[in-house]
Amino acid sequence: MLSKLQAVTEKYRELESLISDPSVIADMTLWQRYSKEHADLAPLVDKIREYQKVVADLDEAKELLTDSSDAELKKLAEEEFSALKIRKENLDRELPLLLLPADPNDERNVIMEIRGGVGGEEAALFAGDLFRMYSRYAEKQGWKTDIVDMNATEIGGYKEISFAVEGFGAYSKLKYESGTHRVQRVPITESGGRIHTSAVTVAVLPETDEVEVGIKPSELRIDTYCASGAGGQYVNRTETAIRITHLPTGIVVQCQDEKSQLKNKEKAMKVLLARVRDLAKREQAAAVAKDRKSQVGSGDRSERIRTYNFPQGRVTDHRIGLTLHKLDSVLNGELDELLAALITADQTERLKQVQ
């Protein structure tokens, strides 16, 4: 680890020199890139310097303990040594985590897509429960949610719903929600009181931009149509809804939530770009390593990741074997405990892979 810490410090000094170089300052694009790298490394370098100081202070305290004949001074040295030892142990745990490569998407907004699977109306109702759960969680984080498209059922569920979550670090937490969510409960349509098992799939896609994905206008077919749902005659007469088809992949996205055709197009493009990028990443990952699969955060939407059991009031995350007997709180958006455990498990797994 010490060699890695030294390499980070040297890189930081190199970047510090570069952003002060007149030739680099003259090239704004280059200067901005080096400045961002420098700023990204700053918290880690501060922690490294703190670690180096703690180690140096420990050596001094150790010398005082060995050489001092003054009882009072020795007692002070013992107290300082004990406190510094605890701080060093904490830093020994923190630094390897800070050395892990950052996910470049962690700071991005996300597009979330929830689809009812096995279970018909009951699955659609649970899709609605999950949408409200994520909306409440986003609200608690100070994030904004914005519906892109939805296909609602008559009894209040969703066959599918797509929505954007905007807020710093949204992807860093919500990325662990990709997968199949299973619900076990007595449906409201069940007269015999039998427990049914239904499933809903969740996709979490980092929001991206057109330049990064590289979509050409000639690869798109854009159709307009009349929006359905509430809105009366205005909805029936005006073609505000947008459907965009990416011809090379066959991916289709539609948006009818806004009254403005332009805004619907902007929203639909965000979803399309995220889906195309996600497809390319999954195809690349499958080609590189068919058999490798991370313990958490794989994003595989065929994988059953969690079960919500209503009769027992529990939520179980199968990836890490965690069960919480607080179903109501979780569905009310209290996801911090679940997500913190998933993040810790993910970091532990990644540490194994780099050691």
Secondary structure, 3 states (H helix, E strand, C coil): CHHHHHHHHHHHHHHHHHCCCHHHHCCHHHHHHHHHHHHHHHHHHHHHHHHHHHHHHHHHHHHHHHHCCCHHHHHHHHHHHHHHHHHHHHHHHHHHHHHCCCCCCCCCCEEEEEEECCCCHHHHHHHHHHHHHHHHHHHHHCCEEEEEEEEECCCCCEEEEEEEEECCCHHHHHHHHCEEEEEEECCCCCCCCCCEEEEEEEEEEECCCHHHHCCCHHHEEEEEECCCCCCHHHHHHCCCEEEEEECCCCEEEEECCCCCHHHHHHHHHHHHHHHHHHHHHHHHHHHHCCCCCCCCCCCCCCCEEEEEECCCCEEEECCCCEEECCHHHHHCCCCHHHHHHHHHHHHHHHHHHHC
